[in-house]
Structures are given as C-alpha cells and as structure tokens.
Amino acid sequence: MTKSAAVEPLLPVELGSGKVRFAQGVKAGCWVFATGVMAQDFVNGIAPDVLAERAPHAGLPKREKEALRIFENLDAVLHAAGTDRRNLVRTDQYYTTVRAVPPYQHVRRQFLSGRIPPSTSIAQQRLLLPGADMNIQFMAAIPEAGSEVAHLKHEQLQGRPTSGYSPALTVGDFIFLPGITSLAIGDEPRRNGIAAAALMSEGAQWGGQPIKLETEFIITKRMTASLALAGATLDDVVHAQVYLTDREDYSAFNETWTRHVGEKGPTVSIIPCIDHGLAPYDGKIEINVIAAKPGSAAAKRHIDAGVATAFRFQPQAVKAGDLLFMPALMAADRDGLLPTAAVDPRQPHFSSSPQAQSEAIIDNIAQLCEAAGTSLANIVRVLLFFTDIGDFYAVYKVWERRVGGCPLPFSAVEVPGPLPVPGATVMMEAWAYAP
C-alpha cells in the first residue's frame, strides 16, 4: 500500500476456518459504509435462531427473522460510527428469490419508521452463506452542521407503498436516487405492470429494440424528474449501477445510456441479474444513480490511469468530493479477457483463473486509487460478482494479500453468466475514500 489508511474499520471479525477478515463497517470522514450485511452471528454463518432448522415454524417467518438480524447488525455498525438509522442515505438489496422482498420490506418499514432512503432491490442466483436469502449494502452519513439528511418527496415519484423509499435524498453535496424501473405509476397506461410508454407497440415486431425503449423511458421520464427534485440534471450524475436481465442487452443499453450522459459521463457498472429479478415481472433493466449538487465541491472529476473498461465510453473512475467511484471491472483489455487470466486448455489445473483475474482487477483498482491520490488502504466498499460463488475464497486471498491483512468491506453475490467479457467469471466494483 502506498498510503496509510484514512479510514477506520468498524467491528472487524474473522470468519470461518480460513480466517476471512471482514469489516462489518467502515468509517470514512462523514460517511459510514456497511457492506455485505447478512443475518450472521459471525461464528456459525447464518444465525441458528434465524434458521431454526428443527422448528422452523415455531416463531416468526424465517425471512422476517433474517431481516431483523440484518438490522440488528446494522444498528451495531451505526452505533460504533457515532450515527444512527435516521442518517441512512442508501440501501442496496440482493435476494436469492423475490419472495424474500415483502418480509424484508415489512421489517424495514418498522425499523426506519417511514424514513426509508433510496433503495435498489435485485434478485440474484446465490449468496455466500447457505440459508441466506438477503445480502444488504448500507451507506449512512454522520451529519455535520448544514449537511443534514433530507428526504425529497414527490407524489408521482414515490416508491410503492410496500417499499416506501424516497424518490431522492440529499446530504451535503450529494444526491441519491433509488433503483428506477419502468414500473407504471399512478394512472399511466400499462401492460403487465410496465408503463406502456416503455414498451414496443402491442403486436409490433419492428417497433424498436425493447431495451433501448425501456432505457430511454427510465432516463427521460423518471430519472430526470427525480434529479430535478434536487435541482440537478444528468450532467451531475457521478456514478450509476445498471442491472440487466438479458445478457444480450449490454451493448444496446450502453449505446442509449451514452447518448444521454455523453462520452464523459459518470462511472457505470453494468451487472447481470436473474430473469424476472426486478420489481416489474417482465422488466429488463433497473438503474440507480448518485449525483452531485450543481456547482458543489462534489462535481465529478474523471480519473484516467490507462485502465481498459469493457464498454465504449465507460469512464475508468470518477472522483466526486471525497469519494472515488470505480465501475464494475473485469480482467480485460480492449481485445477481451487478458491471456494471463485465461485457462490454458493444455494445462487447466496448473493455475487459478479466478485468482489471476483478481490480480489483474485489483492492479487496476490500485492504479485508479493512486491516480486519484488515495490507495487500497482506503477502500470503503467492494462488491464481488461471480458466475460461481465457489470462487470467493481464492479471490478473497488475493485481496487479503494486497491490503496487508486489513479487514475488507466486501459483498459476494453469484450472478448469471455470461459476463460482458467472454471468459470472465469475476467482476468487481470498488469505492474508495479520497479526501
């Protein structure tokens, strides 16, 4: 590591016989991150009282107990950082089944008492612990004078009553928007719950590309309106996450996205999710964004370290205020998967492709951190996406060595393949503190 840490790991623990060092939370300036929060007791995996395998129906439903334990674990992190649940600014949920969403949201409504920050809920294939149906990422603020958390309301842009999240939230120089889909709201014309304006005309075969129509609708009819609540525009977006149910849509989405945000837009992570894994059953895409208040110190600055990205015009990194956002990266150059990360069919068992992929990705993350004036020591959140969750430990061991054994704030999720780069099986999105 080239720089000493400016962040504080919160409630670090060692997990399993492999002694995985996990940071339950990270405090960085006025920010708190809790990544990969699950209903675990940090000894047995998912807490035995949550699973209640011998008497599973003797108490609350399993997924409600799971959510309760998650929020207990979150409360401990927030308390350790000197803040509380009222100052949450963003939540991201990964589930193994959409059936886990209602019990989680039921518990969340009670826990947050109607102050639910912008939220994204995505169904994926598998999580790291057997029995887990939920993996949650939280971000909170430690408010300072003049930078309190403000939930912005709008009748037509509110989350569904069952979820209740705010359509926009501001704190300091930042604006947070929830995961936005093409779900119809109010009295909008709809088909199967999706706004008709986001779909091809009924019966038409050549009325356009569905992913382009849905992306266009989300950007122009939803995202711009939510940004406007905070006086912002697409030019102010600094980071985006995009979830796609159809892996054939990577390029078509990127073409539409770039047309609206420009070739020097925000960092963007494009992540696959399972079929029917979004709020609209037949929805193809969900997008969440973080933006900077116009004219503020958090206005985006592009970081260039010569790192190859998977998509045309995808920025390598963006620094906004004291945060560095890096997109979901793979071990690739402009020609595809790096030869050093590929499996040699003549000697397939003499190397580890996931390990080699991780070495290359973390090299790039380190270069981007250095170019932004920070280092791997200041990583505050790492999202690991695998096509096989069984590759986690080999990837973790690379991280462990690169951060000198410091506790790592990670989440690990198995996604459906293929990833955007053929042959890639590991993808990472990392954020760093860059004061």
WOTA-V47766 format. One record per backbone hydrogen bond with DSSP energy under -0.5 kcal/mol. CO is the residue of the C=O (numbers start at 0). NH is the residue of the N-H. E is the energy in kcal/mol with one decimal. If there is no record, write none. Layout:
co = {CO CO}
nh = {NH NH}
e = {E E}
This chain:
co = {6 7 9 9 12 14 15 19 19 20 21 21 24 25 25 26 27 29 30 31 32 33 35 36 37 38 44 46 46 47 51 54 60 60 61 62 63 64 65 66 67 68 69 70 71 72 73 74 75 76 77 77 78 83 84 86 89 90 91 92 93 94 96 97 97 98 99 100 101 102 103 104 105 106 107 108 108 111 113 114 115 117 118 119 121 122 125 128 132 134 135 136 137 138 138 139 140 143 149 149 151 151 153 153 159 159 163 164 167 168 169 170 172 173 174 175 179 181 184 188 190 192 193 194 195 200 207 208 208 209 210 211 212 213 214 215 216 216 217 217 218 221 222 223 224 225 225 226 226 227 232 233 235 237 238 239 240 241 242 243 244 245 246 248 249 250 251 252 253 254 255 256 256 257 261 265 266 267 268 268 270 273 276 278 279 283 285 286 287 288 289 289 290 292 295 296 300 302 302 310 312 315 316 317 317 318 319 321 322 322 323 324 326 328 329 330 332 335 337 337 338 342 343 346 350 351 352 353 354 355 356 357 358 359 360 361 362 363 364 365 366 367 368 368 369 374 375 377 380 381 381 382 382 383 383 384 385 387 388 390 391 392 393 394 395 396 397 398 399 400 402 407 407 408 410 411 412 412 413 413 419 420 421 423 424 426 427 428 429 430 430 431}
nh = {8 26 23 24 21 19 18 14 21 407 12 23 9 27 32 7 30 141 27 139 25 137 37 135 39 46 40 49 50 51 54 57 63 64 65 66 67 68 69 70 71 72 73 74 75 76 77 78 79 80 81 82 81 86 87 140 138 119 136 121 134 123 99 100 101 102 103 104 105 106 107 108 109 110 111 112 113 114 115 116 165 90 178 92 94 273 413 131 95 93 36 91 33 88 89 31 142 146 151 169 166 167 156 157 162 163 115 158 151 175 149 173 292 170 290 168 286 194 187 195 193 183 190 197 198 203 209 211 212 213 214 215 216 217 218 219 220 221 221 222 223 225 226 227 228 228 229 229 231 230 235 236 291 266 289 268 287 270 285 272 246 248 249 252 253 254 255 256 257 258 259 259 260 261 264 314 239 269 241 270 243 276 122 280 282 244 242 179 240 176 237 238 174 295 298 320 318 304 316 313 314 326 302 319 324 300 322 433 319 324 431 317 328 427 331 337 335 332 340 341 341 344 346 349 352 355 356 357 358 359 360 361 362 363 364 365 366 367 368 369 370 371 371 373 372 377 378 432 430 383 410 384 428 385 412 426 414 390 391 394 395 396 397 398 399 400 401 402 404 403 405 22 409 381 383 127 385 414 124 125 421 423 336 418 386 384 328 382 325 379 380 323}
e = {-0.5 -2.7 -0.7 -1.5 -2.6 -2.5 -1.7 -2.6 -0.8 -2.3 -2.4 -0.8 -3.3 -0.5 -2.6 -2.7 -2.2 -2.8 -2.6 -2.9 -2.2 -3.4 -0.5 -2.4 -1.7 -2.5 -1.9 -1.4 -1.7 -3.3 -0.6 -1.6 -0.7 -2.2 -2.3 -2.0 -2.5 -2.3 -2.0 -2.3 -1.9 -2.5 -2.3 -2.6 -1.8 -1.5 -2.7 -2.6 -2.0 -1.5 -0.7 -2.6 -1.0 -2.1 -1.4 -2.4 -2.0 -1.5 -2.7 -2.5 -2.2 -3.6 -1.8 -1.4 -0.5 -0.5 -1.6 -2.8 -2.3 -2.0 -2.7 -2.5 -1.4 -2.7 -2.8 -0.9 -0.8 -2.3 -0.8 -0.6 -2.1 -2.0 -2.3 -3.6 -2.3 -1.5 -3.0 -1.9 -1.3 -2.4 -3.0 -2.5 -2.4 -3.2 -1.5 -2.4 -0.7 -2.5 -0.6 -2.5 -0.6 -0.8 -1.2 -0.8 -1.6 -3.4 -0.5 -1.7 -2.6 -2.9 -2.8 -2.3 -2.9 -1.9 -2.9 -1.6 -1.9 -2.8 -1.9 -2.7 -1.9 -2.8 -2.5 -2.2 -1.7 -2.4 -0.6 -0.7 -2.2 -2.5 -2.3 -2.6 -2.2 -2.3 -2.5 -2.7 -2.6 -0.6 -1.0 -3.2 -1.9 -2.2 -2.7 -1.9 -0.9 -0.6 -0.5 -1.5 -2.4 -1.7 -1.9 -1.5 -2.6 -1.8 -2.5 -2.4 -2.1 -3.3 -1.5 -2.3 -0.5 -2.1 -0.7 -2.7 -2.1 -2.3 -1.8 -3.0 -2.6 -1.6 -1.1 -0.8 -2.4 -2.4 -0.9 -0.5 -1.9 -0.5 -3.2 -0.6 -2.1 -1.4 -1.9 -0.5 -2.1 -1.8 -2.7 -3.3 -2.2 -2.5 -3.0 -1.8 -3.0 -2.2 -1.5 -0.8 -2.9 -0.5 -0.6 -1.7 -0.7 -0.6 -2.5 -0.5 -3.0 -1.9 -2.1 -3.0 -2.9 -0.5 -2.2 -2.3 -0.5 -2.1 -2.1 -2.5 -1.9 -2.5 -1.7 -0.7 -0.8 -0.8 -1.4 -1.5 -0.6 -2.5 -3.1 -2.2 -2.4 -1.9 -2.6 -3.0 -2.0 -1.9 -2.4 -2.8 -2.2 -2.4 -2.5 -2.6 -2.4 -1.3 -0.5 -3.0 -1.5 -2.0 -1.5 -2.8 -2.3 -0.6 -1.9 -0.5 -2.2 -0.5 -2.3 -2.2 -3.2 -2.3 -1.8 -1.7 -3.2 -2.4 -1.0 -1.9 -3.1 -1.9 -2.2 -2.2 -2.8 -1.0 -1.3 -1.8 -1.3 -2.1 -3.1 -0.6 -2.6 -0.5 -1.8 -1.0 -0.6 -2.3 -0.5 -0.7 -1.8 -3.1 -3.3 -3.0 -1.6 -2.3 -1.3 -3.0}
